[in-house]
């Protein structure tokens, strides 16, 4: 099968556009980066005489660069281009080594996947791709560095969904539409993509039958997943800047389908059941669902808790600290309308099951202070009782976001927990939970995002503020009271 046979019309239009600078404002999940990987392989596979050139792909997310490299490797095999496997290359970047990805072609050209900083393009020549340009740290500086490559040929390719109406990417789109920039502009919403066969192609790949009804259901589910963010994420309509601190593309990049999410809710009448019945029900649930997951971890495990009694949720995040330094969530427990006694029962149970407990951070606001204090008394030195404040948010949310951007942490692939992160926004320049999500019976208030922030705080504070075990080696010394029969009272 030829590559043009697997491309949809909007993808063909994009790949056939040979403009020196071309920009694509797009919906998510339409295969834009995927088709650009094909374009990069086709260019790198050409000889110098045929106009071939190297490509330098930049995006803010390590996972995105890895995926683009994999897509390029797929296309190279698909079109029988003589190319190497994806190579990981360590390069010096200021005061640290970073990993980049390279594919070499028999033509002598290469595809490089690099971090999205302007210095990555020093001494380079060829095509530049800036993927999810609305989310890179300094798009202006990156564009200046990229445009410099055009002096000797090359091409600059910019792809992105929107990230606010005053974002530099949206400013670029405005300048193109107003004729101030003579760049090629493509716009593809989710409706455009569906009209040109996107869902039919999805069914074809999954070997499923396509029907109009299934396509309508798929779109409805997609819109529900994105909620209020659908206009921006799917229909290329930028929203007011600053409303979201964690972009959807970042949340998708770190979402891990292997993370177990366990949910336990109680009826209003449960609090009036006999204590023995309440404790037996939770004991069965904890032993049946939770215990084995916790006992399977031998690396240090940290816990973060966001507390609620009713209305919102109590959420517990469990992160394993790997020797590599990665902080990976492996279990999340959500408790809704659970009595104080059973919340403490659950906390005590999970803490006792963890083979190598590293520490924890507990929400100590309001009623949460009771659980936090009990935990601190039971495990002295291991528990941080956090009185959340705007200053605490300002200091710690950026650290969590940095870990996510570096790809050194994860979150569950769960639409409710992702929504907890989507309601975190900037207010007076400080990230915080700005709104609630969910329906009347399933209200949430960013609970999962706060619990993840808590466990991240616990890990970061471990070396400076946590309790430390001391290693020792026993030494035998003379003890006259042990080795000799003496009357110690005679001294």
URURHU-V399426 format. One record per backbone hydrogen bond with DSSP energy under -1.0 kcal/mol. NH is the residue of the N-H (numbers start at 0). CO is the residue of the C=O. Records with the same first field share a line. If there is no record, write none. Layout:
BEGIN
NH = CO  CO
END
This chain:
BEGIN
4 = 1
5 = 2
11 = 7
12 = 8
13 = 9
14 = 10
15 = 11
16 = 13
21 = 155
22 = 183
23 = 157
24 = 185
25 = 159
26 = 187
27 = 232
34 = 30
35 = 31
36 = 32
37 = 33
38 = 34
39 = 35
40 = 36
41 = 37
42 = 38
43 = 39
44 = 40
50 = 47
51 = 46
52 = 42
54 = 109
55 = 126
56 = 111
57 = 128
58 = 113
64 = 60
65 = 61
66 = 62
67 = 63
68 = 64
69 = 65
70 = 66
71 = 67
72 = 68
73 = 69
74 = 70
75 = 71
76 = 72
77 = 73
78 = 74
80 = 75
83 = 103
86 = 101
88 = 99
90 = 97
92 = 95
95 = 92
97 = 90
99 = 88
100 = 112
101 = 86
102 = 110
104 = 108
105 = 81
107 = 104
110 = 102
111 = 54
112 = 100
113 = 56
116 = 114
119 = 116
120 = 117
121 = 118
123 = 120
126 = 53
127 = 154
128 = 55
129 = 156
130 = 57
132 = 158
134 = 131
141 = 137
142 = 138
143 = 139
144 = 140
145 = 141
146 = 142
147 = 143
148 = 145
149 = 146
150 = 147
152 = 149
155 = 19
156 = 127
157 = 21
158 = 129
159 = 23
164 = 238
166 = 163
170 = 166
171 = 167
172 = 168
173 = 169
174 = 170
175 = 171
176 = 172
177 = 173
178 = 175
179 = 174
180 = 174
182 = 180
183 = 20
185 = 22
187 = 24
189 = 233
192 = 188
193 = 189
194 = 190
195 = 191
196 = 193
197 = 192
200 = 196
201 = 197
202 = 198
203 = 199
204 = 200
205 = 201
207 = 202
214 = 210
215 = 211
216 = 212
217 = 213
218 = 214
219 = 215
220 = 216
221 = 217
222 = 218
223 = 219
224 = 220
225 = 221
226 = 222
228 = 225
229 = 226
232 = 228
233 = 229
234 = 229
236 = 230
242 = 239
244 = 423
250 = 246
251 = 247
252 = 248
253 = 249
255 = 410
258 = 255
259 = 329
261 = 331
263 = 333
265 = 335
269 = 266
271 = 268
272 = 269
277 = 273
278 = 274
279 = 275
280 = 276
281 = 277
282 = 278
283 = 279
284 = 280
285 = 281
286 = 282
287 = 283
288 = 284
289 = 285
290 = 285
293 = 289
294 = 290
296 = 293
300 = 355
301 = 318
302 = 358
303 = 316
304 = 360
305 = 314
311 = 309
313 = 334
314 = 305
315 = 332
316 = 303
317 = 330
318 = 301
319 = 327
320 = 299
321 = 325
324 = 321
326 = 407
327 = 319
329 = 317
330 = 317
331 = 259
332 = 315
333 = 261
334 = 313
335 = 263
342 = 338
343 = 339
344 = 340
345 = 341
346 = 342
347 = 343
348 = 344
349 = 345
350 = 346
351 = 347
352 = 348
353 = 349
357 = 300
359 = 381
360 = 302
361 = 383
363 = 385
367 = 364
368 = 365
369 = 366
371 = 367
372 = 368
373 = 369
374 = 370
375 = 371
376 = 372
377 = 373
378 = 374
381 = 378
383 = 359
385 = 361
387 = 385
392 = 388
393 = 389
394 = 390
395 = 391
396 = 392
399 = 395
400 = 396
401 = 397
402 = 398
403 = 399
404 = 400
405 = 401
407 = 402
410 = 253
412 = 255
413 = 411
417 = 413
418 = 414
419 = 415
420 = 416
421 = 417
422 = 418
423 = 420
424 = 431
425 = 241
426 = 429
429 = 426
431 = 424
433 = 422
436 = 443
443 = 436
449 = 445
450 = 446
451 = 447
452 = 448
453 = 449
454 = 450
455 = 451
456 = 452
457 = 453
458 = 454
459 = 455
460 = 456
464 = 460
465 = 460
466 = 380
482 = 478
483 = 479
485 = 483
489 = 486
490 = 487
END
